[in-house]
Amino acid sequence: MKDFQRLPLNALKAFEAVARLGSYRAAASELFVTHGAVSQQIKKLESHLATTLLSKQGRGIRLSEQGQLLYKQLQPLLMGLGELSRNLDPQAQSGTLRIACSSDTAVLWLVPALPSFCRQHPDIAIDIRPITDSEPNPIDVDIAILNQLPEASPYHWSLLSDQYFFPVCSPELANDMALSSHSTPLLHADRGGLWAAWFRESNTPYMHERPQLYLPGGAAVISGAKAGLGIALAHKLEVHEAIAKQQLVSLGDYQIKAAQAYFISSTQQAISSRAGVFIDWLKHYCASIAQS
């Protein structure tokens, strides 16, 4: 890499955000700049390095070989700089952090991930508050983790993670015929739309006569899959730990991108230092799971 000391920091930050989020639009929102400003920063970095780092692919982006190498080495460096900056702020290391999220988000992946954060920041107390139908956008919290954004949201927000769903089941049910068997139930957290989309996009015949079980939410579906009740559609954040512990098995490699995604949102005019510490940690955690 040429002339390391003159590498443009803002351009590096823009590249890391685009590479991590897979979108110029999402990167612009996270960095509080325009789409055009992000594009200009990427061009500036590519010119400085005399190489192509990424290109557009459909609605997303594709990293070149050089882009993949830069991203792999750049992300931990920027995360470390952000953490260092916040560690120098005494307010970032204590106090209560109020987080709003759905019960499924809390149960399936946020709470199981929190021990790592709490070990690193033992003086920050965590107060998780539920997002409900009657209060989908709580205002008395520092940050919210949402599955979708309101159409007219006044919040600061950034994309945390897309959701790519793939089939999982218990080891006892896992075999080559599990998806094509007439007797293996499908587990639903909705009215069947997600499974219908998966069968359609994977070109797998959808046998409507097979048993269908409709359960109250994602946590119930994953619990049912672990218990051997049937096959569930899940994404990595929800089941990576269960797969590692051999409580669940992935059935094939095909996955579909859901319409929903995880976003971080804030009603505060300025995000607090402790919230910034948590957001940095959470983005790093989600990125590490996506790459695993």
N, C-alpha and C positions, 0 to 999 in steps of 0.2 A: 504494500500500500504506500503510495507516494506522499511525501511531505506531511507526515502524521501531525505535526504541531499546528498546521494550518487547516486541518479538517474543519469544515463549518459545523458547529455544534447544532444549530437549529435545523440544518439539513439532515443531520444524523438522527435527530429526534423525530423529524417528519418521516424519514425512511423507516425507522423502527416501528412507528405507529401504523403506517400503511402495511408493512409486512406482517405485523402481529394481528391487525384487525381485518386485513384482506380487502380494504376499501379506502379510497381517497376520502369519500364522504365521512365515514366514521372517524378517520384520522383527523380530518378538519374539525369535526365536532369536539373531539377530545382535546385538541390543542387550542380551541377557541380561535381558529383562523378560517379563512375561506378555502374552498376546494382549489381555487386557482393558486393560492399561496402555497399550499402543500405541493401542488404539481411543480411550481417553480423551484421549490427547495429540492425536490427529487432531481430535477434537471441540473441544478447547480451541483449537487453531489456527484451525479454521473459524469458531469463535465470535469469536475475536480479529479475524479478517479480514472477518467478516460475509459469507462466501461459501462455497459448496460446492466442495471441492477434489477429491473422489473419491467413487465409489460402487461397490458390489459388482456384479460381473458374472460370473455362474456361480460358479466356484471362485476367480476372480481379482478384479481391481479395474479400474475404468476412470477415468482422469483427466478431470476437466472441463476446459474451455478455460482457466479460471483456474489449475487444478491443473497443467496442462501448462506454462503460462507460469512458474509458481513453480518447478516442478521444473527447468526448463531453466536458470533463473538461479541457483537455490539450490545445485545439485549441485557446480558448480565452486567455489563459495564455501566449502562445508563441506570439500571435498577440500583446498582451500588451507589452511584452518585446521588440519586434521589433519596436513598435511605440515609446516606451520610449527611445530606443537608437537613433532613428531618430529625436525625439523631442529635444534631447540634441545637435543636430547638427544645428547651425544657418542657414546653407545653405539649409537645408531641408524645411525650413518654408517660403521661399520667392523665387522670380524669376518666370520664365515662363517655363511651362512644355509643350513640343510639343508632341502631340499624333496623330498618323495616324490610321485611321480605315475606313471601308466602310460607305457609307451613310446610309445603312440599320442598321448597328450596332449603328451608332450615333443616328439615329431617334428613333429606336425601344426600346433601353434600356440604352445606355451609357449616353446620355444627360439627360433623365429623372432621372437617378441615381445621377448625379453630384451635385445637391444642398447639399446633405449630406456631400460630400467631401469638397465642398467650404465653408460650415459652419465651418467645423473642421480646415480648412487651408485657411483662407481668404486672406493671402498674396501670395498664389501661383496662378499665372495667368494660365489659360488653353487655349492652342492654338490647336484646332482640325483641322487636315488637311486630305483631302480625299485620299483614296486609289482608284486608277483608273486602267482601263485596260492597259493604256499606262505607268503607274508607279505603279505596284502592290507591290513594295517593296521600299518605300521611305527611303532615307538614311539620310535626314536632320532633323530627329526627335529623340526624346529621347526614345520613345517606340512606338510600333505598336501593334494593336489588330487585329489579322488575323484569317480568317476562315480556312485556311490551310497553311502549311509551304512549301516553295520551296523545291524541292528534294535535292538540294545542297545549303543549306543556311549557310552563315557564321555567322548568328546572334546567340546571346544568346537567348534562348527561354525556355518557360515552358508552360505546359498545364494550361489553365485558367478554362475551363468548357467544358464538353461534351455537345452535343445537343441531347435531347430526345424529339421527336415530338409527339404531340397528337392533336386530332380534337377539334376545338373551333368554335363557331358561336355566333350570337347575341341572346339575351334572347328570342326575338320574334320567331326565327327559332328553338329554342331548344325544342325538344320533342323526345320521344322514337323512332320515325320513321325517324328522320332527316337523319341519315346515310344510311338508306335503301330505302328512298323515291326516286322515279324516277325523281321527279321534283326539288329536292334541288341541286343547282349547287355546284360543287367543284371548289375551287379557287387554282390556281397554280402559283408559282413563277418560276417553271422550266417547262419542257415539259411533266410533268405528272409522272415522275419516282418516286418521293417521295410518292405520293398518291398510286401508284401501289404497292410499297413496303409495305405501311401501310396495305392495304387491304389483301395482300398476307400473311403477318406475323400475322395478327389478325384473319385470317381465315374467313374474311367477304367477301361475294360475291361482285365483282366489276362490276357494271352495266355500260357498256361503252356507253349506249344510253342516260345516264343522261347528263344534261348540264355541259359543262366544260368552265371555264373562265380563260384565261391566262393573268396574270398581270405582269407589269415590276418591279419585285422585292418583297422582303419580306414585306417592309413597305406598299406597295400598297395592298398586300394580307391581311394583318392585318386590314388595313383601310377598305377594302371591307367587311371583316367579321363583323366589328363593325357596318357598315352601313346596314347589313342584306342582302348583296349580295350573300352570300353562306357560305360554310363551309371551313375553312382553317386548315392547319397543322401548329402548332406553338410550340415553346418550352418556358419554364417557364420564362426565362429572358425577352422574348419578351412580354408576356401577363399576368404576375402575377398581375401587377397593374390594368390592364383592367378587369381581373376577380374579383379582390377585389372591384372594383367600379361597378361591375355588368354590364359592357359594353360588356363583353364576358362571355360565359358559356362553361365549359369543357364538352365534350361529351364522357363519359366513362373514364375508367382508363388505357386503353391500349395505350402504347407509343412505338415508335421505336427509336433506336439509329442511328443517321445519321452518314454518313461516315466523315463528316466534324466536327470540334470542334473549340472552341475559344482558341487561343494561344496568349501569350504575347511575343513579340520579341523585341530585341534591337540590334542596330548596334554599340553601344558604347562599348569600351573595358572594361570600368567600369561603371556600372549603377549609375547615380547621386543620391544623397541623396533624392532630391525631387521626382525623379522617383521611388525610393524605397518606399517612403511614399505612393505614389499613387498605386503602385503595391500591397503593403500590404493591403491597403484599398479595392482595387478592388477584391482581392482574398477573403477577408472576406465577401464582399458584395455578390459575386457569390455563395459562400458556404452557406450563410444564405438563399438565394433564393432557392437553391437546396434542402435544408432541410425543407423549409416551407411547 
